[in-house]
């Protein structure tokens, strides 16, 4: 059944991609939400497309999506779709191609299915609980794993959300050669690169993200053999009343590389 859930999430993402790219190629405008984060018509339309598609398929499942109101009815449901229709709206506005669609299915607070689709590149990463993480290339699903490096590490940072505390940690370990490179990527692409063994660490030590930003990435990293944890090493549970990731998070290929 997990594969059925996955393919439905994938089809929803493809439908949303068509609408997103049709807007992406225009001179669209944006507005700021109450939390000062930007939103475009593409965010709203993609949210509606994904929600409508999955609602028809799964009328009894709950929903938590970034651009729809939350009435908390999801808290009484075992299965909940968690959706970010455009993760990296600032990347979308900047037209740098590094924005994603994130879709996760939660069952009793655990992620069963996680999908990250990169519309501008038609690239997809996904994971199924206890069945592994994969990179979908054309019609082929290639299993991916984190690497085992413990030195000369590559750290991935956000282009628009890098905080002073994160810079301080990185600089501290650059000085002793533990960190070799710092690279910048948008949205959930950072998690996918670590899951695929192309980097080792990413820090988000501020409270700016929410469940829809992290649920899909969490499973993709974890099923690839890595760690998606709070700074105190605890894992996140999902479908919470308070959807904010207040402690931030760290993505690691190995716990040995937890640098704070």
N, C-alpha and C positions, 0 to 999 in steps of 0.2 A: 504493500500500500504506500510505502514511503516514495517509491518511484512514481506512482500516480500523482501524489501530492507535488513532487518535484516538477513533473512535466506540466502540470496545470499552472504552477508558479512561473515556469519558463514561458509558456504561451501567453500568460498575462503580461509578462515583461516585454515580450515581442510586440504585443499589441500597443503597449504604452510607448515603446521605442518609436514606432511610426509617428505618433503624435508629437513626441518630444523632438525628434529630428526635424519635423516639418516646421516647428517653431524656432528651433536652434539656428536654422539657416536664414532667419529673418532678423530685422532690427526690432526685436521685442523690447518691452520695458519691464521694470520690476518695481515692487513696493517693499517696504519693511514691515514686518509683523511686530506685535507688541514687545517681543523679546529682542527686537532690533535685527533679527536675521532676515535676509531677503527671501522673497517668494515671487515666482513668475507664473504666468498663465500655464506654462508647461507643467509646473509642479502640480497645480490644481487639476488640470485635465488628466495627467497621468495617474494621479491618485484616484480619480473617479473611474477611469478605465480599469485599473487593477482591481479596485474594490468591487465594481460591478461584475467583472468576469468571475472572480472567486466567489462572490456571494451567490451567483446562480449555481455554481458547482457545489458549494458548501453552505447552504442556507442556515444551518444550525451552528456554524462556527462563529466565534467572536472576531472582532476586528480592532486593531490599534494602528491607525495610519497618521502620518504627520499632518496632512492637510484636511483631516476630517475631525469633527468634534468627538470628544470621548465622553460617553455617558456612563462609563464604568460597568455596563452590563457584561462586558468581557470577563470581569472578575468572577462571574458565576459560571463560566464555561471552561471546559477542559481544553478544547482546541481553540487557538486564537492565531489569526494571521497578523503579523506585525510588518508594516510596510513603510518604507521611505521611497516615495516615487522618484525623487531626485536627491540623492545624497551628494552634497557638494554643489549647492546652488550657486555659490560664488564662483566655482570653476565653470559652471554652465554659463553664467553671465560673462565671465572672462573669455569664453570660447576656447578653452585649452584642451577640450576633449576628456578631461579627467573627472567626470561625474558618473555616478552609477545609479542603478535601480536596485534596492535591497528588499528582498522578500524573505521572511522567515515564518515557519509554522511552529507554534509553541504548543506543547502538551503538558499540562500540569507544571508550568513554569520552566520546563526544559525545552531546548530547541531540538526539534525533530528534523527539520529541513531548513537549510540556509542557501540562498541564491543571491549572487551579486552579478549583475549584468552591466556591461559598459557599452551604452548605446552607440557612442561615436566610433567605437572600434569593433562593434558586433562580437564582443568577447564575453565569455561567461565562466564563472567559477561557481561551484556548488558543493554542498556536503549533505550527507544523510547520516543520521545518528547511528553509530556503530558500524557503518559501512564505508567510511572514508570520505576524502575530499577529492575533487576532480576539476580539471580545466577542460571545458568543452571547446574543441577546436574543429570547426566544421561539423561533421556528423560523428566525430570521434570523441569519446570521453577518456581523457588521460588522467590516471590517478596521480596526485601530487603529495609531496611530503616536505616538511621543513628540513633544513640541513642541520648538521651537528657542530657547527663552528662555535668555538668558545673564545676566540680572539680575532683581531683584525676584523671587527664586526662592522656591518653596514646598518646605520640607523636611518629610519624613514621618518620624516617630519611633515607636518601639514604646511601647505603654502600660505594659508590665510589664518590659521589658528595657533601658530607656535607661540608658546608662553615663555616668559623669562625663566620660570622654574625649570622648564624642560631644557632650555638653552644651557642653564647652569649644570644640570646633570650631564648633558652631552659633553660640555667643555671639560668637566672634571675627568671624564674617562678618555677623552681625546689626548689629554696631557700625558697619560702613561701608556699610550699605544693600544689600549683595549679596543677603542673605536677607530676604525680606519677611514670610513667614509660616512658622510651625511648626505642623503638624497631627499628630494622633495617630491611628493606625489599627493594627488587630491583624493578625497573621500575614502571609500572602502578599498581602493586599489592598494593601499599600504598593507592591509591585512592579507590580501590575496598574494602579494609578492612574497611576504614572509611565509605563507603557507606553501608556496611553490619553491621555497629554498633560495630565493633571489636576494634576501636580506634577512636580518636577524632580530631587530628590535624596533618598536615604535612606541613612543610615549604620548599619552594624553593625560596630563596631571591636573586638569582643570575640570569643572563640573558642567561644561557646555553641551555635552551630548545626551541623547535620550535613547530609549530602547530600540527605536527603529534605526538608529545609526549603527548599532552594534550587534544585534541578535544574529543576523545572517553571518557576519564576519566572525563572530565568536565560534560558531560551529565549524566554519571552514578552517580556521586556524587549529582548533582543538582536534578535529578529525584528521588533520594533516600531521598530528603529533606535537603541536606546539601548545602555547599557553596564552589565554586571553583572560587576564586577571586584574583585580584591583591592586593598588600599590601594597596592600597588606597581604597579598597572595590569595585572597578569597575570590571565588568565582561569582559572577552575576547570575541571578535568577530573573526570569522574565515574566511578563504579564503582572507587573506590580501596580499598586495604586499610584505610587509616585514613580513616574517613568524616567525621571532624571538619573543619570549616572553621576551622582554627586561626588564620588571619590575619584573619578577619572578611571583610566585603565592603562595597562601596559601589555603589549603583544610581544611574545618572546618565542624563539625557537627552542631554547632550553632554559630551565630555571636557574642554571649556573650563571646566566647572563643578566640576572636581575641586578641592575646597577642603580642605586639610589644614594 
